[in-house]
């Protein structure tokens, strides 16, 4: 068996590697490999510190996907946001993470999540209480053996919305990757985590200054999907939203809280709000119609945001 370093990177080391601003994209898994390579290379060229992607039921498998993106880049951190714990057992998850961490000099970050009942049950599994499922899964990962070479064990973060999952992330991972949240959620998560663990929220963005146009696009191409998932609705309730905010694709108040829209300065202010609330890293998700990539938005935002 190869000699292994069993000490994963410290959260502050992970934060430094990620940088202050990255990119989150849920649609690149539908692209050809060649198109994804071009996209990842452009994200790196623009200066973003990380590229996060989700694991959908009918797109690329998470570790194969991450390997494709890592091979196309030289400095960029590639992060799963998230890899679903119901898709593979803990031993396979551990082995996949170790493989990529060693092959790409620590540029891979494993984001783990318990997903949502429709996605899990749709795969033929039975969704269980996410906190208990995640706790058991992490224990199994920690007990798993891996006989391949290990330079530095991979860091891991947890998808966390509720306070108990945030607490678990601070205890059993490098920190939290939160999604579909507000700066107020970021502040609450930082209070639970304390000063050391990583906190990396996703922030949806849209460069559109007309309120009616922006809100209509956001409702159609972003909020509608997530408001059908109880975990997100419950998180929003904890933030003070109610049934009136969840109808019609989302109230103006909810749209404006979840998505930063407007000009570059408006989006820069929102990113700063997350940083001021305790975020180490903010992953920007460009909102676009018709499954576009949003590279035009990322190009326009980069000069203003990457100096924060």
Secondary structure, 3 states (H helix, E strand, C coil): CCCECCCCCCHHHHHHHHCCEEEEECCHHHCCHHHHHHHHHHHHHHCCCEEEECCCCCCCCHHHHHHHHHHCCCCCEEEECCEECCCCCHHHHHHHHHHHHHHCCCCEEEEEECCCHHHHHHCCCCCCCHHHHHHHHHHHHHHCCCCCCECCCCCEEEECCCHHHHHHHHHHCCEEECCCCCHHHHHHHHHHHCCCCEEEEEEEEEECCCHHHHHHHHHHHHHHHHCCCHHHHHHHHHCCCCHHHCCCCCCHHHHHHHEEEECHHHHHHHHHHHHHHCCCEEEEEECCCCCCCCHHHHHHHHHHHCCC
